[in-house]
Amino acid sequence: GVGIKDEDKEKVFEPFFTTKKNGKGVGIGLSIVKEIVSQIGGTIKLDDESDSFIGTAFVIEIPVKKQGA
């Protein structure tokens, strides 16, 4: 896609937020992902300021537990 409108960026992780027409989505996917990632100690963020792509990407960072730790 072409990205996310500035006014929608703060809302994308809210449950039931969607820009799709009725019947095309309920808007819970990103809120569920954010909750799951948070429960395992990670983060998810919106990235739309990279020079390497056009549009929007979501960056998920999850901590790695070292073996034997």
Backbone atoms as SQL, in Angstrom:
CREATE TABLE atoms (id INTEGER PRIMARY KEY, chain TEXT, resi INTEGER, resn TEXT, atom TEXT, x REAL, y REAL, z REAL);
INSERT INTO atoms VALUES
  (1, 'A', 1, 'GLY', 'N', 0.821, -1.193, 0.000),
  (2, 'A', 1, 'GLY', 'CA', 0.000, 0.000, 0.000),
  (3, 'A', 1, 'GLY', 'C', 0.853, 1.241, 0.000),
  (4, 'A', 2, 'VAL', 'N', 0.187, 2.347, 0.134),
  (5, 'A', 2, 'VAL', 'CA', 0.868, 3.636, 0.098),
  (6, 'A', 2, 'VAL', 'C', 1.246, 4.129, 1.485),
  (7, 'A', 3, 'GLY', 'N', 0.867, 3.396, 2.486),
  (8, 'A', 3, 'GLY', 'CA', 1.211, 3.794, 3.840),
  (9, 'A', 3, 'GLY', 'C', -0.021, 4.114, 4.658),
  (10, 'A', 4, 'ILE', 'N', 0.211, 4.625, 5.844),
  (11, 'A', 4, 'ILE', 'CA', -0.866, 4.938, 6.779),
  (12, 'A', 4, 'ILE', 'C', -0.912, 6.445, 6.966),
  (13, 'A', 5, 'LYS', 'N', -2.113, 6.998, 6.933),
  (14, 'A', 5, 'LYS', 'CA', -2.280, 8.438, 7.117),
  (15, 'A', 5, 'LYS', 'C', -1.763, 8.847, 8.492),
  (16, 'A', 6, 'ASP', 'N', -1.189, 10.045, 8.557),
  (17, 'A', 6, 'ASP', 'CA', -0.641, 10.539, 9.821),
  (18, 'A', 6, 'ASP', 'C', -1.666, 10.495, 10.947),
  (19, 'A', 7, 'GLU', 'N', -2.908, 10.869, 10.663),
  (20, 'A', 7, 'GLU', 'CA', -3.925, 10.909, 11.714),
  (21, 'A', 7, 'GLU', 'C', -4.333, 9.516, 12.199),
  (22, 'A', 8, 'ASP', 'N', -3.992, 8.472, 11.447),
  (23, 'A', 8, 'ASP', 'CA', -4.335, 7.101, 11.832),
  (24, 'A', 8, 'ASP', 'C', -3.202, 6.367, 12.543),
  (25, 'A', 9, 'LYS', 'N', -2.000, 6.901, 12.510),
  (26, 'A', 9, 'LYS', 'CA', -0.832, 6.194, 13.047),
  (27, 'A', 9, 'LYS', 'C', -0.947, 5.871, 14.532),
  (28, 'A', 10, 'GLU', 'N', -1.532, 6.762, 15.313),
  (29, 'A', 10, 'GLU', 'CA', -1.653, 6.519, 16.753),
  (30, 'A', 10, 'GLU', 'C', -2.778, 5.542, 17.070),
  (31, 'A', 11, 'LYS', 'N', -3.638, 5.250, 16.087),
  (32, 'A', 11, 'LYS', 'CA', -4.807, 4.404, 16.318),
  (33, 'A', 11, 'LYS', 'C', -4.618, 2.962, 15.866),
  (34, 'A', 12, 'VAL', 'N', -3.577, 2.660, 15.096),
  (35, 'A', 12, 'VAL', 'CA', -3.485, 1.355, 14.437),
  (36, 'A', 12, 'VAL', 'C', -3.439, 0.168, 15.395),
  (37, 'A', 13, 'PHE', 'N', -3.004, 0.377, 16.619),
  (38, 'A', 13, 'PHE', 'CA', -2.937, -0.725, 17.578),
  (39, 'A', 13, 'PHE', 'C', -4.171, -0.803, 18.479),
  (40, 'A', 14, 'GLU', 'N', -5.135, 0.094, 18.283),
  (41, 'A', 14, 'GLU', 'CA', -6.363, 0.077, 19.075),
  (42, 'A', 14, 'GLU', 'C', -7.290, -1.022, 18.563),
  (43, 'A', 15, 'PRO', 'N', -7.915, -1.766, 19.492),
  (44, 'A', 15, 'PRO', 'CA', -8.866, -2.797, 19.055),
  (45, 'A', 15, 'PRO', 'C', -10.006, -2.185, 18.241),
  (46, 'A', 16, 'PHE', 'N', -10.348, -2.850, 17.160),
  (47, 'A', 16, 'PHE', 'CA', -11.462, -2.505, 16.280),
  (48, 'A', 16, 'PHE', 'C', -11.235, -1.258, 15.432),
  (49, 'A', 17, 'PHE', 'N', -9.998, -0.761, 15.379),
  (50, 'A', 17, 'PHE', 'CA', -9.712, 0.340, 14.460),
  (51, 'A', 17, 'PHE', 'C', -9.445, -0.247, 13.083),
  (52, 'A', 18, 'THR', 'N', -10.135, 0.257, 12.087),
  (53, 'A', 18, 'THR', 'CA', -9.912, -0.169, 10.713),
  (54, 'A', 18, 'THR', 'C', -10.247, 0.964, 9.764),
  (55, 'A', 19, 'THR', 'N', -9.609, 0.966, 8.629),
  (56, 'A', 19, 'THR', 'CA', -9.938, 1.920, 7.573),
  (57, 'A', 19, 'THR', 'C', -10.641, 1.208, 6.423),
  (58, 'A', 20, 'LYS', 'N', -10.866, -0.086, 6.597),
  (59, 'A', 20, 'LYS', 'CA', -11.519, -0.875, 5.552),
  (60, 'A', 20, 'LYS', 'C', -13.034, -0.686, 5.593),
  (61, 'A', 21, 'LYS', 'N', -13.669, -0.968, 4.472),
  (62, 'A', 21, 'LYS', 'CA', -15.123, -0.889, 4.388),
  (63, 'A', 21, 'LYS', 'C', -15.746, -1.976, 5.253),
  (64, 'A', 22, 'ASN', 'N', -16.995, -1.766, 5.641),
  (65, 'A', 22, 'ASN', 'CA', -17.715, -2.758, 6.448),
  (66, 'A', 22, 'ASN', 'C', -17.672, -4.122, 5.781),
  (67, 'A', 23, 'GLY', 'N', -17.423, -5.148, 6.587),
  (68, 'A', 23, 'GLY', 'CA', -17.371, -6.508, 6.081),
  (69, 'A', 23, 'GLY', 'C', -16.015, -6.924, 5.546),
  (70, 'A', 24, 'LYS', 'N', -15.044, -6.020, 5.548),
  (71, 'A', 24, 'LYS', 'CA', -13.713, -6.323, 5.003),
  (72, 'A', 24, 'LYS', 'C', -12.652, -6.498, 6.074),
  (73, 'A', 25, 'GLY', 'N', -13.035, -6.395, 7.315),
  (74, 'A', 25, 'GLY', 'CA', -12.087, -6.563, 8.413),
  (75, 'A', 25, 'GLY', 'C', -12.657, -5.959, 9.674),
  (76, 'A', 26, 'VAL', 'N', -12.268, -6.504, 10.817),
  (77, 'A', 26, 'VAL', 'CA', -12.802, -5.990, 12.076),
  (78, 'A', 26, 'VAL', 'C', -11.803, -5.141, 12.849),
  (79, 'A', 27, 'GLY', 'N', -10.559, -5.110, 12.417),
  (80, 'A', 27, 'GLY', 'CA', -9.591, -4.230, 13.046),
  (81, 'A', 27, 'GLY', 'C', -9.021, -4.714, 14.361),
  (82, 'A', 28, 'ILE', 'N', -8.885, -6.023, 14.519),
  (83, 'A', 28, 'ILE', 'CA', -8.309, -6.505, 15.783),
  (84, 'A', 28, 'ILE', 'C', -6.941, -7.155, 15.609),
  (85, 'A', 29, 'GLY', 'N', -6.511, -7.344, 14.388),
  (86, 'A', 29, 'GLY', 'CA', -5.256, -8.049, 14.134),
  (87, 'A', 29, 'GLY', 'C', -4.046, -7.426, 14.800),
  (88, 'A', 30, 'LEU', 'N', -3.811, -6.139, 14.572),
  (89, 'A', 30, 'LEU', 'CA', -2.628, -5.499, 15.140),
  (90, 'A', 30, 'LEU', 'C', -2.719, -5.371, 16.657),
  (91, 'A', 31, 'SER', 'N', -3.917, -5.189, 17.189),
  (92, 'A', 31, 'SER', 'CA', -4.034, -5.107, 18.651),
  (93, 'A', 31, 'SER', 'C', -3.720, -6.455, 19.292),
  (94, 'A', 32, 'ILE', 'N', -4.115, -7.543, 18.642),
  (95, 'A', 32, 'ILE', 'CA', -3.788, -8.881, 19.148),
  (96, 'A', 32, 'ILE', 'C', -2.285, -9.129, 19.065),
  (97, 'A', 33, 'VAL', 'N', -1.684, -8.782, 17.944),
  (98, 'A', 33, 'VAL', 'CA', -0.236, -8.948, 17.784),
  (99, 'A', 33, 'VAL', 'C', 0.504, -8.151, 18.849),
  (100, 'A', 34, 'LYS', 'N', 0.094, -6.904, 19.069),
  (101, 'A', 34, 'LYS', 'CA', 0.765, -6.071, 20.073),
  (102, 'A', 34, 'LYS', 'C', 0.675, -6.705, 21.458),
  (103, 'A', 35, 'GLU', 'N', -0.478, -7.247, 21.807),
  (104, 'A', 35, 'GLU', 'CA', -0.659, -7.878, 23.120),
  (105, 'A', 35, 'GLU', 'C', 0.227, -9.114, 23.266),
  (106, 'A', 36, 'ILE', 'N', 0.261, -9.957, 22.250),
  (107, 'A', 36, 'ILE', 'CA', 1.084, -11.175, 22.303),
  (108, 'A', 36, 'ILE', 'C', 2.562, -10.821, 22.403),
  (109, 'A', 37, 'VAL', 'N', 3.011, -9.893, 21.566),
  (110, 'A', 37, 'VAL', 'CA', 4.419, -9.480, 21.579),
  (111, 'A', 37, 'VAL', 'C', 4.774, -8.885, 22.939),
  (112, 'A', 38, 'SER', 'N', 3.880, -8.089, 23.494),
  (113, 'A', 38, 'SER', 'CA', 4.116, -7.488, 24.806),
  (114, 'A', 38, 'SER', 'C', 4.222, -8.548, 25.902),
  (115, 'A', 39, 'GLN', 'N', 3.378, -9.573, 25.834),
  (116, 'A', 39, 'GLN', 'CA', 3.386, -10.629, 26.851),
  (117, 'A', 39, 'GLN', 'C', 4.697, -11.408, 26.880),
  (118, 'A', 40, 'ILE', 'N', 5.404, -11.454, 25.775),
  (119, 'A', 40, 'ILE', 'CA', 6.686, -12.164, 25.756),
  (120, 'A', 40, 'ILE', 'C', 7.872, -11.208, 25.874),
  (121, 'A', 41, 'GLY', 'N', 7.578, -9.960, 26.253),
  (122, 'A', 41, 'GLY', 'CA', 8.636, -8.997, 26.521),
  (123, 'A', 41, 'GLY', 'C', 9.148, -8.250, 25.313),
  (124, 'A', 42, 'GLY', 'N', 8.410, -8.295, 24.225),
  (125, 'A', 42, 'GLY', 'CA', 8.851, -7.631, 23.007),
  (126, 'A', 42, 'GLY', 'C', 8.115, -6.334, 22.750),
  (127, 'A', 43, 'THR', 'N', 8.437, -5.739, 21.616),
  (128, 'A', 43, 'THR', 'CA', 7.789, -4.501, 21.191),
  (129, 'A', 43, 'THR', 'C', 7.442, -4.594, 19.715),
  (130, 'A', 44, 'ILE', 'N', 6.445, -3.830, 19.316),
  (131, 'A', 44, 'ILE', 'CA', 6.102, -3.681, 17.911),
  (132, 'A', 44, 'ILE', 'C', 5.931, -2.195, 17.657),
  (133, 'A', 45, 'LYS', 'N', 6.481, -1.733, 16.550),
  (134, 'A', 45, 'LYS', 'CA', 6.330, -0.319, 16.228),
  (135, 'A', 45, 'LYS', 'C', 6.100, -0.147, 14.734),
  (136, 'A', 46, 'LEU', 'N', 5.483, 0.945, 14.408),
  (137, 'A', 46, 'LEU', 'CA', 5.209, 1.313, 13.033),
  (138, 'A', 46, 'LEU', 'C', 6.432, 2.033, 12.476),
  (139, 'A', 47, 'ASP', 'N', 6.857, 1.666, 11.289),
  (140, 'A', 47, 'ASP', 'CA', 8.011, 2.305, 10.650),
  (141, 'A', 47, 'ASP', 'C', 7.609, 2.723, 9.248),
  (142, 'A', 48, 'ASP', 'N', 7.509, 4.023, 9.041),
  (143, 'A', 48, 'ASP', 'CA', 7.176, 4.515, 7.704),
  (144, 'A', 48, 'ASP', 'C', 8.150, 5.588, 7.235),
  (145, 'A', 49, 'GLU', 'N', 9.312, 5.638, 7.872),
  (146, 'A', 49, 'GLU', 'CA', 10.280, 6.679, 7.543),
  (147, 'A', 49, 'GLU', 'C', 11.568, 6.127, 6.952),
  (148, 'A', 50, 'SER', 'N', 11.531, 4.920, 6.443),
  (149, 'A', 50, 'SER', 'CA', 12.731, 4.316, 5.872),
  (150, 'A', 50, 'SER', 'C', 12.873, 4.708, 4.409),
  (151, 'A', 51, 'ASP', 'N', 14.097, 4.866, 3.975),
  (152, 'A', 51, 'ASP', 'CA', 14.356, 5.141, 2.562),
  (153, 'A', 51, 'ASP', 'C', 14.374, 3.861, 1.741),
  (154, 'A', 52, 'SER', 'N', 14.313, 2.701, 2.402),
  (155, 'A', 52, 'SER', 'CA', 14.442, 1.434, 1.685),
  (156, 'A', 52, 'SER', 'C', 13.110, 0.881, 1.192),
  (157, 'A', 53, 'PHE', 'N', 11.990, 1.522, 1.523),
  (158, 'A', 53, 'PHE', 'CA', 10.695, 1.051, 1.048),
  (159, 'A', 53, 'PHE', 'C', 9.701, 2.205, 1.000),
  (160, 'A', 54, 'ILE', 'N', 8.622, 1.993, 0.266),
  (161, 'A', 54, 'ILE', 'CA', 7.521, 2.943, 0.214),
  (162, 'A', 54, 'ILE', 'C', 6.340, 2.291, 0.910),
  (163, 'A', 55, 'GLY', 'N', 5.723, 2.990, 1.815),
  (164, 'A', 55, 'GLY', 'CA', 4.580, 2.440, 2.536),
  (165, 'A', 55, 'GLY', 'C', 4.879, 2.365, 4.017),
  (166, 'A', 56, 'THR', 'N', 4.367, 1.326, 4.640),
  (167, 'A', 56, 'THR', 'CA', 4.508, 1.156, 6.081),
  (168, 'A', 56, 'THR', 'C', 4.966, -0.255, 6.400),
  (169, 'A', 57, 'ALA', 'N', 5.847, -0.359, 7.364),
  (170, 'A', 57, 'ALA', 'CA', 6.288, -1.662, 7.863),
  (171, 'A', 57, 'ALA', 'C', 6.085, -1.661, 9.373),
  (172, 'A', 58, 'PHE', 'N', 5.972, -2.842, 9.933),
  (173, 'A', 58, 'PHE', 'CA', 5.899, -2.988, 11.375),
  (174, 'A', 58, 'PHE', 'C', 7.119, -3.768, 11.819),
  (175, 'A', 59, 'VAL', 'N', 7.832, -3.228, 12.798),
  (176, 'A', 59, 'VAL', 'CA', 9.056, -3.836, 13.301),
  (177, 'A', 59, 'VAL', 'C', 8.745, -4.483, 14.646),
  (178, 'A', 60, 'ILE', 'N', 9.000, -5.787, 14.728),
  (179, 'A', 60, 'ILE', 'CA', 8.785, -6.528, 15.971),
  (180, 'A', 60, 'ILE', 'C', 10.145, -6.915, 16.526),
  (181, 'A', 61, 'GLU', 'N', 10.378, -6.556, 17.786),
  (182, 'A', 61, 'GLU', 'CA', 11.615, -6.929, 18.468),
  (183, 'A', 61, 'GLU', 'C', 11.255, -7.821, 19.645),
  (184, 'A', 62, 'ILE', 'N', 11.873, -8.997, 19.681),
  (185, 'A', 62, 'ILE', 'CA', 11.606, -9.980, 20.730),
  (186, 'A', 62, 'ILE', 'C', 12.932, -10.339, 21.389),
  (187, 'A', 63, 'PRO', 'N', 12.995, -10.278, 22.720),
  (188, 'A', 63, 'PRO', 'CA', 14.249, -10.617, 23.388),
  (189, 'A', 63, 'PRO', 'C', 14.581, -12.099, 23.209),
  (190, 'A', 64, 'VAL', 'N', 15.860, -12.361, 23.095),
  (191, 'A', 64, 'VAL', 'CA', 16.341, -13.732, 22.934),
  (192, 'A', 64, 'VAL', 'C', 16.949, -14.186, 24.251),
  (193, 'A', 65, 'LYS', 'N', 16.531, -15.345, 24.705),
  (194, 'A', 65, 'LYS', 'CA', 17.096, -15.911, 25.926),
  (195, 'A', 65, 'LYS', 'C', 18.263, -16.801, 25.532),
  (196, 'A', 66, 'LYS', 'N', 19.416, -16.543, 26.114),
  (197, 'A', 66, 'LYS', 'CA', 20.593, -17.352, 25.817),
  (198, 'A', 66, 'LYS', 'C', 20.459, -18.725, 26.451),
  (199, 'A', 67, 'GLN', 'N', 21.009, -19.734, 25.784),
  (200, 'A', 67, 'GLN', 'CA', 20.972, -21.090, 26.333),
  (201, 'A', 67, 'GLN', 'C', 21.714, -21.131, 27.656),
  (202, 'A', 68, 'GLY', 'N', 21.133, -21.833, 28.602),
  (203, 'A', 68, 'GLY', 'CA', 21.761, -21.982, 29.903),
  (204, 'A', 68, 'GLY', 'C', 21.516, -20.815, 30.836),
  (205, 'A', 69, 'ALA', 'N', 20.801, -19.826, 30.364),
  (206, 'A', 69, 'ALA', 'CA', 20.541, -18.649, 31.212),
  (207, 'A', 69, 'ALA', 'C', 19.299, -18.838, 32.046);
